[in-house]
C-alpha cells in the first residue's frame, strides 16, 4: 500500500469515527434527561449509541494497525515510475 492509499484509508476511518462521535454528542441530552429521572431514552437510541461506541473503538483499532503497517515505495503517477525509498519527486 502506498502512503497515499494509507492516508485515504486513515481519512475514511477518521470520518467514520467523527460521524459516530457526532451522533453520541447529539444524543447525550437524552441520556442526561433519563439519568435525571425524567423521560427515558428510547431503546432504539440506546442501541444505536452502543453500536456507535463500538464502531469508534473498532475504527480506532483499525487506525492503530494501519499506522503500524509499512508503506510500499510510491509510484509516481505522472511518469509511471517507482521512486526509490528516501528520494523525492520534488526538488
Biotite code that builds the C-alpha atoms (Angstrom):
import biotite.structure as struc

atoms = struc.array([
    struc.Atom([0.000, 0.000, 0.000], chain_id="A", res_id=1, res_name="UNK", atom_name="CA", element="C"),
    struc.Atom([1.333, 3.424, -0.892], chain_id="A", res_id=2, res_name="UNK", atom_name="CA", element="C"),
    struc.Atom([1.323, 6.365, 1.505], chain_id="A", res_id=3, res_name="UNK", atom_name="CA", element="C"),
    struc.Atom([-1.498, 7.958, -0.496], chain_id="A", res_id=4, res_name="UNK", atom_name="CA", element="C"),
    struc.Atom([-3.644, 4.833, -0.177], chain_id="A", res_id=5, res_name="UNK", atom_name="CA", element="C"),
    struc.Atom([-2.843, 4.652, 3.520], chain_id="A", res_id=6, res_name="UNK", atom_name="CA", element="C"),
    struc.Atom([-3.781, 8.320, 4.003], chain_id="A", res_id=7, res_name="UNK", atom_name="CA", element="C"),
    struc.Atom([-7.054, 7.775, 2.125], chain_id="A", res_id=8, res_name="UNK", atom_name="CA", element="C"),
    struc.Atom([-7.960, 4.879, 4.413], chain_id="A", res_id=9, res_name="UNK", atom_name="CA", element="C"),
    struc.Atom([-6.995, 6.855, 7.510], chain_id="A", res_id=10, res_name="UNK", atom_name="CA", element="C"),
    struc.Atom([-9.129, 9.806, 6.405], chain_id="A", res_id=11, res_name="UNK", atom_name="CA", element="C"),
    struc.Atom([-12.059, 7.466, 5.795], chain_id="A", res_id=12, res_name="UNK", atom_name="CA", element="C"),
    struc.Atom([-11.663, 5.879, 9.235], chain_id="A", res_id=13, res_name="UNK", atom_name="CA", element="C"),
    struc.Atom([-11.387, 9.267, 10.948], chain_id="A", res_id=14, res_name="UNK", atom_name="CA", element="C"),
    struc.Atom([-14.554, 10.339, 9.120], chain_id="A", res_id=15, res_name="UNK", atom_name="CA", element="C"),
    struc.Atom([-16.478, 7.311, 10.386], chain_id="A", res_id=16, res_name="UNK", atom_name="CA", element="C"),
    struc.Atom([-15.297, 7.996, 13.929], chain_id="A", res_id=17, res_name="UNK", atom_name="CA", element="C"),
    struc.Atom([-16.316, 11.654, 13.642], chain_id="A", res_id=18, res_name="UNK", atom_name="CA", element="C"),
    struc.Atom([-19.828, 10.689, 12.484], chain_id="A", res_id=19, res_name="UNK", atom_name="CA", element="C"),
    struc.Atom([-20.241, 8.281, 15.392], chain_id="A", res_id=20, res_name="UNK", atom_name="CA", element="C"),
    struc.Atom([-18.975, 10.802, 17.925], chain_id="A", res_id=21, res_name="UNK", atom_name="CA", element="C"),
    struc.Atom([-21.300, 13.441, 16.494], chain_id="A", res_id=22, res_name="UNK", atom_name="CA", element="C"),
    struc.Atom([-24.254, 11.080, 16.965], chain_id="A", res_id=23, res_name="UNK", atom_name="CA", element="C"),
    struc.Atom([-23.193, 10.347, 20.554], chain_id="A", res_id=24, res_name="UNK", atom_name="CA", element="C"),
    struc.Atom([-22.807, 14.045, 21.300], chain_id="A", res_id=25, res_name="UNK", atom_name="CA", element="C"),
    struc.Atom([-26.116, 14.834, 19.623], chain_id="A", res_id=26, res_name="UNK", atom_name="CA", element="C"),
    struc.Atom([-27.988, 12.295, 21.789], chain_id="A", res_id=27, res_name="UNK", atom_name="CA", element="C"),
    struc.Atom([-26.222, 12.991, 25.113], chain_id="A", res_id=28, res_name="UNK", atom_name="CA", element="C"),
    struc.Atom([-29.112, 15.194, 26.243], chain_id="A", res_id=29, res_name="UNK", atom_name="CA", element="C"),
    struc.Atom([-31.474, 12.213, 26.070], chain_id="A", res_id=30, res_name="UNK", atom_name="CA", element="C"),
    struc.Atom([-29.182, 10.183, 28.297], chain_id="A", res_id=31, res_name="UNK", atom_name="CA", element="C"),
    struc.Atom([-28.886, 13.046, 30.784], chain_id="A", res_id=32, res_name="UNK", atom_name="CA", element="C"),
    struc.Atom([-32.653, 13.548, 30.791], chain_id="A", res_id=33, res_name="UNK", atom_name="CA", element="C"),
    struc.Atom([-33.145, 9.863, 31.602], chain_id="A", res_id=34, res_name="UNK", atom_name="CA", element="C"),
    struc.Atom([-30.482, 9.899, 34.330], chain_id="A", res_id=35, res_name="UNK", atom_name="CA", element="C"),
    struc.Atom([-32.174, 12.905, 35.917], chain_id="A", res_id=36, res_name="UNK", atom_name="CA", element="C"),
    struc.Atom([-35.315, 10.790, 36.306], chain_id="A", res_id=37, res_name="UNK", atom_name="CA", element="C"),
    struc.Atom([-37.281, 12.403, 33.523], chain_id="A", res_id=38, res_name="UNK", atom_name="CA", element="C"),
    struc.Atom([-38.366, 10.743, 30.272], chain_id="A", res_id=39, res_name="UNK", atom_name="CA", element="C"),
    struc.Atom([-36.487, 7.525, 29.420], chain_id="A", res_id=40, res_name="UNK", atom_name="CA", element="C"),
    struc.Atom([-34.400, 7.320, 26.258], chain_id="A", res_id=41, res_name="UNK", atom_name="CA", element="C"),
    struc.Atom([-35.878, 5.101, 23.556], chain_id="A", res_id=42, res_name="UNK", atom_name="CA", element="C"),
    struc.Atom([-34.435, 1.623, 23.227], chain_id="A", res_id=43, res_name="UNK", atom_name="CA", element="C"),
    struc.Atom([-33.637, 2.379, 19.591], chain_id="A", res_id=44, res_name="UNK", atom_name="CA", element="C"),
    struc.Atom([-31.392, 5.330, 20.578], chain_id="A", res_id=45, res_name="UNK", atom_name="CA", element="C"),
    struc.Atom([-29.754, 3.271, 23.341], chain_id="A", res_id=46, res_name="UNK", atom_name="CA", element="C"),
    struc.Atom([-28.967, 0.515, 20.838], chain_id="A", res_id=47, res_name="UNK", atom_name="CA", element="C"),
    struc.Atom([-27.608, 2.987, 18.283], chain_id="A", res_id=48, res_name="UNK", atom_name="CA", element="C"),
    struc.Atom([-25.414, 4.618, 20.958], chain_id="A", res_id=49, res_name="UNK", atom_name="CA", element="C"),
    struc.Atom([-23.980, 1.222, 21.911], chain_id="A", res_id=50, res_name="UNK", atom_name="CA", element="C"),
    struc.Atom([-23.293, 0.486, 18.241], chain_id="A", res_id=51, res_name="UNK", atom_name="CA", element="C"),
    struc.Atom([-21.691, 3.921, 17.726], chain_id="A", res_id=52, res_name="UNK", atom_name="CA", element="C"),
    struc.Atom([-19.359, 3.479, 20.724], chain_id="A", res_id=53, res_name="UNK", atom_name="CA", element="C"),
    struc.Atom([-18.387, 0.001, 19.488], chain_id="A", res_id=54, res_name="UNK", atom_name="CA", element="C"),
    struc.Atom([-17.715, 1.376, 15.998], chain_id="A", res_id=55, res_name="UNK", atom_name="CA", element="C"),
    struc.Atom([-15.499, 4.149, 17.425], chain_id="A", res_id=56, res_name="UNK", atom_name="CA", element="C"),
    struc.Atom([-13.462, 1.556, 19.322], chain_id="A", res_id=57, res_name="UNK", atom_name="CA", element="C"),
    struc.Atom([-13.286, -0.715, 16.282], chain_id="A", res_id=58, res_name="UNK", atom_name="CA", element="C"),
    struc.Atom([-12.076, 2.015, 13.910], chain_id="A", res_id=59, res_name="UNK", atom_name="CA", element="C"),
    struc.Atom([-9.599, 3.398, 16.435], chain_id="A", res_id=60, res_name="UNK", atom_name="CA", element="C"),
    struc.Atom([-8.075, -0.093, 16.483], chain_id="A", res_id=61, res_name="UNK", atom_name="CA", element="C"),
    struc.Atom([-8.030, -0.176, 12.659], chain_id="A", res_id=62, res_name="UNK", atom_name="CA", element="C"),
    struc.Atom([-6.179, 3.142, 12.705], chain_id="A", res_id=63, res_name="UNK", atom_name="CA", element="C"),
    struc.Atom([-3.547, 1.811, 15.133], chain_id="A", res_id=64, res_name="UNK", atom_name="CA", element="C"),
    struc.Atom([-2.995, -1.235, 12.923], chain_id="A", res_id=65, res_name="UNK", atom_name="CA", element="C"),
    struc.Atom([-2.862, 0.809, 9.733], chain_id="A", res_id=66, res_name="UNK", atom_name="CA", element="C"),
    struc.Atom([-0.357, 3.269, 11.164], chain_id="A", res_id=67, res_name="UNK", atom_name="CA", element="C"),
    struc.Atom([1.878, 0.343, 12.146], chain_id="A", res_id=68, res_name="UNK", atom_name="CA", element="C"),
    struc.Atom([1.846, -1.112, 8.602], chain_id="A", res_id=69, res_name="UNK", atom_name="CA", element="C"),
    struc.Atom([4.835, -0.295, 6.410], chain_id="A", res_id=70, res_name="UNK", atom_name="CA", element="C"),
    struc.Atom([4.199, 1.503, 3.128], chain_id="A", res_id=71, res_name="UNK", atom_name="CA", element="C"),
    struc.Atom([5.419, 0.399, -0.279], chain_id="A", res_id=72, res_name="UNK", atom_name="CA", element="C"),
    struc.Atom([7.575, 2.748, -2.333], chain_id="A", res_id=73, res_name="UNK", atom_name="CA", element="C"),
    struc.Atom([5.241, 5.149, -4.077], chain_id="A", res_id=74, res_name="UNK", atom_name="CA", element="C"),
    struc.Atom([4.526, 5.044, -7.769], chain_id="A", res_id=75, res_name="UNK", atom_name="CA", element="C"),
    struc.Atom([4.826, 8.451, -9.393], chain_id="A", res_id=76, res_name="UNK", atom_name="CA", element="C"),
    struc.Atom([1.531, 8.747, -11.240], chain_id="A", res_id=77, res_name="UNK", atom_name="CA", element="C"),
    struc.Atom([2.696, 11.205, -13.912], chain_id="A", res_id=78, res_name="UNK", atom_name="CA", element="C"),
    struc.Atom([5.603, 9.135, -15.188], chain_id="A", res_id=79, res_name="UNK", atom_name="CA", element="C"),
    struc.Atom([4.572, 5.658, -14.052], chain_id="A", res_id=80, res_name="UNK", atom_name="CA", element="C"),
    struc.Atom([7.944, 5.054, -12.432], chain_id="A", res_id=81, res_name="UNK", atom_name="CA", element="C"),
    struc.Atom([8.838, 3.835, -8.995], chain_id="A", res_id=82, res_name="UNK", atom_name="CA", element="C"),
    struc.Atom([10.502, 6.309, -6.668], chain_id="A", res_id=83, res_name="UNK", atom_name="CA", element="C"),
    struc.Atom([13.358, 4.770, -4.671], chain_id="A", res_id=84, res_name="UNK", atom_name="CA", element="C"),
    struc.Atom([12.884, 4.901, -0.930], chain_id="A", res_id=85, res_name="UNK", atom_name="CA", element="C"),
    struc.Atom([14.302, 8.048, 0.641], chain_id="A", res_id=86, res_name="UNK", atom_name="CA", element="C"),
    struc.Atom([14.115, 10.055, -2.588], chain_id="A", res_id=87, res_name="UNK", atom_name="CA", element="C"),
    struc.Atom([11.541, 12.621, -3.598], chain_id="A", res_id=88, res_name="UNK", atom_name="CA", element="C"),
    struc.Atom([9.923, 13.747, -6.822], chain_id="A", res_id=89, res_name="UNK", atom_name="CA", element="C"),
    struc.Atom([10.023, 17.340, -5.595], chain_id="A", res_id=90, res_name="UNK", atom_name="CA", element="C"),
    struc.Atom([13.392, 19.055, -5.696], chain_id="A", res_id=91, res_name="UNK", atom_name="CA", element="C"),
])
